[in-house]
Structures are given as structure tokens and as C-alpha cells.
């Protein structure tokens, strides 16, 4: 059986929470629930690092504006993680060239990352913090549920992931105006901080200054 559905699903999930994907696959492999997971993801040091970073993301992802900064930092990390996990899964099964699996996992992760980051920008136009917490929890539960489902039903999980990806991209288009508003507001705040820093650097001038 081709590992492509599992690679696609892991790529989609990596674009949302790469550390959760590595942690889940590692735990599933280490506990013997599946033999699809390569040993490199089951290593104790990998699981510890993934667990710590997952906890960091769990906190940062629920704080307004901090979540968008976190997403910006992970614009490269999530697609790379999706590509690496996809290549490792393909190498483990031998049913798909590793380069092709890496391309599928990385590109899918990039698309789902854009959906996640863009949706958070739109949510951050609202002053209340509860929507950030609710969205973050929904994402974490969704990733956990679909990755777990993919271990036992990879084709069905890939279909669900594909539907969620298409819906997410469509919603992102609808929210484009709110995202532009968020970016303008963030640029304004940066400019205000720059001006405040410049004024502070000049300091108070004396009568002869």
C-alpha cells in the first residue's frame, strides 16, 4: 500500500503543529501501535525535544499577537518538518520515492501553515482573547485526532485533511480584508515604536540645546 495518504495527512498536520506530529508519530512507533514510523522519530531525545517545543507552542499559540509572531518564525520550520517527516515515512515503507514524499509533505505543510497563520491574523483583529484560545485548542485536537486516525485509516484521513485544506484556503480568501487590516495595524505599531525609540534616544534638550 502506498504511503502517500499518510504523507499528505502528516504534511497538512505539520503546517498546523509540526511538533505535535513528530511527538505523536514517535509515541505511536515507540509503543508498537504502528510499524510505519521510522526509528529516527522514536528516539528518546527526539521525543523529549518535540514534547518541550509542543508545550511552548501550546502556550504561545493561545496569546493574541504572540501567536502571529510564532507563526512568522515557523513559516520555514513547519514546511521543512512536513518534508522531513514525509521523506522519513516514505523511506520506511519503500513504496514512494523519498524526494517525492518530501515535496508532497512540504508543500502541503506550507499551504496549511498559510491557512493557520492567515486565520490567526484575522482573529487578532478582534480585541478579545477567547477566540485565540478556542482556535488553538481546536487545532491541537484536530491534529491529534486526524494523525491518530491516519495511522489506522490513512486514505480516509487524507480525504478529511484535503477537505479541511480546501475549506481553509476558501475561508482565508474570505478573511483577506481582515488580514490586511491586521497587517496595517501591526505596521502602524512598529512605526509608533520606532518613533518613540527615536524620541527617547534624542533625550530631553536643555535651554541651550
C-alpha positions as CSV (number, residue, x, y, z in Angstrom):
1,X,0.0,0.0,0.0
2,X,1.3,3.5,-0.9
3,X,2.3,5.7,2.0
4,X,1.2,8.8,0.1
5,X,-2.1,9.3,2.1
6,X,-0.1,9.2,5.3
7,X,2.5,11.6,3.9
8,X,-0.2,14.0,2.8
9,X,-2.0,14.0,6.1
10,X,1.2,14.4,8.1
11,X,2.1,17.4,5.8
12,X,-1.3,19.0,6.5
13,X,-0.9,18.4,10.2
14,X,2.7,19.7,10.3
15,X,1.6,23.0,8.8
16,X,-0.6,23.5,11.9
17,X,1.5,21.9,14.6
18,X,4.7,20.3,13.5
19,X,5.9,19.3,17.0
20,X,2.6,17.5,17.7
21,X,3.1,15.5,14.5
22,X,6.6,14.4,15.4
23,X,5.6,13.6,19.0
24,X,2.5,11.6,18.0
25,X,4.3,9.6,15.4
26,X,7.2,8.9,17.7
27,X,4.9,7.7,20.5
28,X,2.8,5.5,18.2
29,X,6.0,4.0,16.8
30,X,7.7,3.5,20.2
31,X,4.6,1.9,21.7
32,X,4.2,-0.5,18.8
33,X,0.9,0.8,17.5
34,X,2.3,1.0,14.0
35,X,5.4,-0.1,12.1
36,X,5.1,2.8,9.6
37,X,7.1,5.2,11.8
38,X,10.9,5.2,11.3
39,X,13.1,4.6,14.3
40,X,14.6,8.1,14.0
41,X,11.3,9.6,15.1
42,X,11.1,7.2,18.0
43,X,14.3,8.2,19.6
44,X,14.0,9.4,23.2
45,X,15.9,12.7,22.6
46,X,13.6,13.4,19.6
47,X,10.5,12.8,21.7
48,X,11.8,15.0,24.6
49,X,12.6,17.9,22.3
50,X,9.3,17.6,20.4
51,X,7.4,17.4,23.7
52,X,9.1,20.6,25.1
53,X,8.6,22.5,21.9
54,X,5.0,21.3,21.7
55,X,4.4,22.7,25.2
56,X,6.0,26.0,24.2
57,X,3.7,26.2,21.2
58,X,0.7,25.3,23.3
59,X,1.3,28.4,25.3
60,X,2.4,30.9,22.6
61,X,-0.4,29.8,20.3
62,X,-3.1,30.9,22.7
63,X,-1.8,34.5,23.2
64,X,-3.1,37.2,20.8
65,X,-0.4,38.6,18.5
66,X,2.2,36.3,20.1
67,X,0.6,33.5,18.1
68,X,1.2,35.5,14.9
69,X,4.8,36.1,15.8
70,X,5.2,32.4,16.5
71,X,3.6,31.6,13.1
72,X,6.0,34.0,11.3
73,X,9.0,32.2,12.9
74,X,7.6,28.9,11.8
75,X,7.0,29.8,8.1
76,X,10.1,27.8,7.3
77,X,10.1,25.3,10.2
78,X,6.7,23.8,9.5
79,X,7.2,23.1,5.8
80,X,10.6,21.7,6.4
81,X,9.3,19.5,9.1
82,X,6.5,18.3,6.9
83,X,9.0,17.5,4.1
84,X,11.4,15.6,6.5
85,X,8.6,13.6,8.1
86,X,7.2,12.7,4.7
87,X,10.6,11.6,3.4
88,X,11.2,9.5,6.5
89,X,7.8,7.8,6.2
90,X,8.5,7.1,2.5
91,X,11.9,5.7,3.3
92,X,10.4,3.4,6.0
93,X,7.8,1.9,3.7
94,X,9.7,1.9,0.4
95,X,6.5,2.5,-1.6
96,X,7.2,6.1,-2.6
97,X,10.4,7.9,-3.6
98,X,11.7,9.9,-0.6
99,X,12.2,13.1,-2.7
100,X,8.6,13.0,-4.0
101,X,7.3,12.3,-0.5
102,X,9.3,15.3,0.8
103,X,7.8,17.5,-1.8
104,X,4.3,16.4,-1.0
105,X,4.7,16.8,2.7
106,X,6.5,20.1,2.5
107,X,4.1,21.8,0.0
108,X,1.0,20.5,1.9
109,X,2.5,21.8,5.2
110,X,3.2,25.2,3.6
111,X,-0.4,25.6,2.4
112,X,-1.9,24.6,5.8
113,X,0.6,26.9,7.5
114,X,-0.6,29.8,5.4
115,X,-4.2,28.9,6.4
116,X,-3.4,28.7,10.1
117,X,-1.3,32.0,10.1
118,X,-3.8,33.9,8.0
119,X,-6.7,32.8,10.1
120,X,-4.9,33.9,13.3
121,X,-4.2,37.3,11.7
122,X,-7.9,37.7,11.1
123,X,-8.8,36.6,14.6
124,X,-6.3,39.0,16.1
125,X,-8.4,41.9,14.6
126,X,-10.8,41.1,17.5
127,X,-9.8,42.6,20.9
128,X,-11.0,39.6,23.0
129,X,-8.5,36.7,23.6
130,X,-11.0,33.9,23.9
131,X,-11.2,33.1,20.2
132,X,-7.4,32.6,20.1
133,X,-7.7,30.0,22.9
134,X,-10.7,28.3,21.3
135,X,-9.0,28.1,17.9
136,X,-5.7,26.9,19.3
137,X,-7.5,24.1,21.2
138,X,-9.5,23.1,18.1
139,X,-6.3,23.0,16.1
140,X,-4.5,20.8,18.7
141,X,-7.4,18.4,19.0
142,X,-7.9,18.3,15.2
143,X,-4.2,17.5,14.6
144,X,-4.2,14.8,17.3
145,X,-7.4,13.3,16.0
146,X,-6.6,13.2,12.3
147,X,-3.0,12.0,12.8
148,X,-4.3,9.2,15.1
149,X,-7.0,8.3,12.6
150,X,-4.4,8.3,9.8
151,X,-2.4,5.6,11.5
152,X,-5.3,3.2,11.2
153,X,-7.2,4.6,8.2
154,X,-4.7,6.6,6.0
155,X,-6.9,7.0,3.0
156,X,-9.9,8.3,4.9
157,X,-7.7,10.6,6.9
158,X,-6.1,12.0,3.8
159,X,-9.6,12.8,2.3
160,X,-10.5,14.7,5.5
161,X,-7.3,16.6,5.5
162,X,-7.7,17.5,1.9
163,X,-11.3,18.8,2.5
164,X,-10.1,20.8,5.5
165,X,-7.2,22.3,3.5
166,X,-9.6,23.4,0.7
167,X,-12.1,24.8,3.1
168,X,-9.3,26.6,5.0
169,X,-8.0,28.2,1.8
170,X,-11.5,29.3,0.8
171,X,-12.1,30.8,4.3
172,X,-8.7,32.5,4.0
173,X,-9.8,34.3,0.8
174,X,-13.0,35.5,2.6
175,X,-10.9,36.8,5.5
176,X,-8.4,38.6,3.3
177,X,-9.8,42.1,4.2
178,X,-9.4,41.4,7.9
179,X,-5.9,40.1,7.4
180,X,-4.9,43.2,5.5
181,X,-6.3,45.3,8.4
182,X,-4.3,43.3,10.9
183,X,-1.1,43.9,8.8
184,X,-1.7,47.6,8.6
185,X,-2.3,47.8,12.3
186,X,0.9,45.9,13.0
187,X,2.9,48.2,10.7
188,X,1.4,51.2,12.5
189,X,2.5,49.8,15.9
190,X,6.0,49.2,14.6
191,X,6.2,52.7,13.3
192,X,4.9,54.1,16.6
193,X,7.6,52.1,18.5
194,X,10.3,53.3,16.1
195,X,9.3,57.0,16.6
196,X,9.1,56.5,20.4
197,X,12.5,54.9,20.4
198,X,13.9,57.8,18.3
199,X,12.5,60.4,20.6
200,X,13.9,58.5,23.6
201,X,17.3,58.4,22.0
202,X,17.3,62.1,21.4
203,X,16.6,62.7,25.1
204,X,15.5,66.0,26.7
205,X,17.3,69.0,25.4
206,X,18.4,71.8,27.7
207,X,17.7,75.5,27.1
208,X,20.9,75.9,25.2
209,X,20.3,72.6,23.2
